[in-house]
Amino acid sequence: MQQNADVETPEQKKARRWRAFFGIIFLAGAFGVMILGMVSKVYYDHLTKNTVFSISQIVLPMLVAPMVYGAIYASLRSTTDVIPALILAFQNGFFWQDVLGGIKPAVSEPHAELVPTLLSSLF
């Protein structure tokens, strides 16, 4: 009797469920490590720049945490190396301000639109 290649054995189903379970645990752990990196940055600024260390300064990193985590989610899903992935998560958490601070809208100079307007009125 031939077995269909598409049918999973009970052992294969169990192994697939365990892989999915540990994958979810890994991604949740990486999110926690990223949050630890964000809190570490607030504490690092407190030590080096004499800023106030308070819970209110941790609220903003918690609000942007899903966006920062979304940036590294794809690379974490495809990796099998746990330690480098957790280091990457911590690093992204620690430097979250630099990542989001580098995204700025293009600001046009007010006089940049003035020259074409003057030229078009002359011709």
Backbone torsions as a table, in degrees:
resi	resn	phi	psi	omega
1	MET	NA	133.3	-178.8
2	GLN	-92.8	140.3	175.3
3	GLN	-94.9	142.6	176.7
4	ASN	-73.5	134.3	-177.8
5	ALA	-68.4	-21.4	-177.9
6	ASP	-83.8	-14.6	-177.5
7	VAL	-86.4	127.6	179.4
8	GLU	-87.7	142.5	173.5
9	THR	-79.1	162.2	177.8
10	PRO	-58.4	-34.7	178.6
11	GLU	-66.5	-39.3	178.7
12	GLN	-67.3	-39.4	177.1
13	LYS	-62.9	-43.1	179.5
14	LYS	-64.3	-42.4	178.8
15	ALA	-64.3	-39.6	178.9
16	ARG	-65.4	-40.1	178.3
17	ARG	-65.5	-40.2	178.1
18	TRP	-65.7	-40.6	177.4
19	ARG	-62.2	-42.1	178.7
20	ALA	-65.3	-41.6	178.9
21	PHE	-61.6	-49.0	-179.7
22	PHE	-69.1	-28.7	174.8
23	GLY	-64.9	-42.4	178.3
24	ILE	-66.6	-41.7	177.9
25	ILE	-61.8	-42.0	179.5
26	PHE	-63.4	-45.9	-179.3
27	LEU	-66.0	-37.9	176.8
28	ALA	-67.8	-38.7	176.8
29	GLY	-64.5	-39.8	177.8
30	ALA	-64.6	-36.8	176.4
31	PHE	-63.9	-41.8	177.8
32	GLY	-63.7	-39.1	177.8
33	VAL	-66.9	-36.6	177.5
34	MET	-64.9	-42.3	176.7
35	ILE	-61.9	-40.8	176.3
36	LEU	-60.1	-38.3	176.4
37	GLY	-64.4	-38.9	178.7
38	MET	-65.9	-43.1	178.7
39	VAL	-67.8	-37.0	177.5
40	SER	-62.2	-36.7	178.4
41	LYS	-64.7	-41.3	178.2
42	VAL	-63.3	-42.4	179.3
43	TYR	-69.2	-37.6	176.9
44	TYR	-61.9	-43.0	176.8
45	ASP	-63.7	-35.7	177.1
46	HIS	-62.1	-41.8	-178.1
47	LEU	-75.3	-37.3	-173.5
48	THR	-95.2	-29.5	-175.7
49	LYS	-114.7	6.4	-179.7
50	ASN	55.5	36.9	173.8
51	THR	-82.8	163.6	-179.4
52	VAL	-80.4	129.8	176.4
53	PHE	-92.8	110.0	-179.2
54	SER	-143.3	163.3	-179.9
55	ILE	-64.8	-31.4	-179.1
56	SER	-64.4	-26.5	177.4
57	GLN	-77.7	-13.3	179.4
58	ILE	-90.2	-15.6	-177.9
59	VAL	-64.5	-45.7	-179.0
60	LEU	-61.7	-46.1	175.7
61	PRO	-59.2	-34.6	179.1
62	MET	-68.2	-31.5	178.5
63	LEU	-72.0	-34.7	-178.6
64	VAL	-93.0	-3.4	-178.2
65	ALA	-55.7	-43.5	178.6
66	PRO	-62.8	-34.3	178.3
67	MET	-69.5	-42.3	178.9
68	VAL	-66.3	-40.9	179.8
69	TYR	-67.0	-35.1	177.5
70	GLY	-61.2	-29.9	-179.9
71	ALA	-69.9	-28.1	-177.9
72	ILE	-108.3	-2.1	-175.9
73	TYR	-58.8	-45.1	-177.2
74	ALA	-64.1	-40.6	-179.9
75	SER	-70.5	-30.7	178.0
76	LEU	-72.8	-33.7	-179.0
77	ARG	-68.4	-32.1	-174.9
78	SER	-93.5	-1.4	-177.0
79	THR	-94.3	151.6	173.7
80	THR	-113.6	-7.3	179.1
81	ASP	-90.1	112.7	-173.3
82	VAL	-73.7	-49.4	-174.5
83	ILE	-63.0	-49.8	177.2
84	PRO	-61.3	-33.1	178.7
85	ALA	-67.7	-39.4	178.2
86	LEU	-69.9	-35.2	175.2
87	ILE	-64.3	-40.8	177.1
88	LEU	-62.2	-41.4	179.0
89	ALA	-64.0	-43.4	178.5
90	PHE	-63.7	-43.0	-179.5
91	GLN	-62.7	-43.2	178.3
92	ASN	-65.4	-34.6	176.2
93	GLY	-68.7	-41.6	-178.1
94	PHE	-67.0	-37.8	-177.0
95	PHE	-102.4	27.9	-176.8
96	TRP	-61.5	-34.3	-179.6
97	GLN	-67.7	-38.2	179.2
98	ASP	-68.1	-39.0	179.5
99	VAL	-65.3	-48.6	-179.1
100	LEU	-77.3	-26.1	178.1
101	GLY	-71.5	-24.5	179.2
102	GLY	-76.9	-12.1	179.1
103	ILE	-94.9	104.5	-179.4
104	LYS	-128.2	142.8	176.6
105	PRO	-69.3	148.9	179.0
106	ALA	-69.4	125.6	180.0
107	VAL	-104.2	119.9	178.7
108	SER	-85.7	144.4	178.5
109	GLU	-76.7	139.7	-175.9
110	PRO	-62.8	-33.4	-178.1
111	HIS	-83.3	-9.2	-179.3
112	ALA	-67.7	-31.5	178.9
113	GLU	-86.3	-14.5	-177.0
114	LEU	-72.1	-39.3	-177.3
115	VAL	-64.6	-50.5	177.7
116	PRO	-61.7	-33.1	179.5
117	THR	-67.1	-43.5	178.0
118	LEU	-64.4	-42.7	179.7
119	LEU	-64.7	-38.5	179.3
120	SER	-70.2	-27.6	178.3
121	SER	-76.9	-24.2	178.6
122	LEU	-77.0	-29.6	-175.8
123	PHE	-103.9	NA	NA
